[in-house]
Amino acid sequence: MKRKYWFVLIAGFCLLISGCSESVPEEIQETTVPVTETETETFPETTEIPITESESETQDSAEYAEERKLMEDFCTEFHGQLIAPYPVLIAENTLYNFENEAEWLLYEAEKFPERILGTITSEEDLITKVRPLFIEKEGEDYIHRIESDYVDVDGVKMKYERMYPPYGTEYYEKFDIWYIQTNAPMGTREDGVMFATPAQPPYFLIRGSDGKIMGYF
């Protein structure tokens, strides 16, 4: 199931409530969120997050430049524009302004110790290889709920007919990029009641030729 247009509207909000503790690329501009005089909460002092040698080397590599150009082109076509700048709340009161969305997606991809999953041969192969990553990021309980054919209704498990499969995928041949997201439970319960679960689906962007993780949201 495609997520092209509404994503642009909510991406910024979702990112502002996300956080991480890993290192941040050197060129990312750090901005401290101001506290007005009427606010009484005191924020801790912010410190610059160190950059590891491997990350610095990645930023300067020709491979990174090539991948960034690919992702910039992909994001431009995927959303109809390249979102830039791309602010992300890293620390409690510190915004880091990534130059654009592609830079942030690659930054998130670099957090995975093993980024190469192997050539993606089909939609089924993609799901098999990416499912453990969803479990790693979202937890087993989350994936169990996504994959289950039952929903909880006042403490009772009720079977339902799905409107969409547990995973939505799409292959963008022009970029050799696979898109895969989870689909929250939605459909018609066995008692005839239709229901939907509002949710921002997490997704991965995977390169087809070698299964390299190119982005995670």
DAQUIPE-V228412 format. One record per helix or strand of 2 or more residues. SS is the DSSP state (H for helix, E for strand). FROM is the first residue (numbers start at 0). TO is the last residue. If there is no record, write none. Layout:
# DAQUIPE-V228412
ss: [SS SS]
from: [FROM FROM]
to: [TO TO]
This chain:
# DAQUIPE-V228412
ss: [H E H H E E H H H E E E E E E E E]
from: [5 28 52 61 85 93 100 122 139 149 155 166 176 185 193 202 211]
to: [15 31 59 78 90 97 108 137 146 152 161 171 181 188 195 206 215]
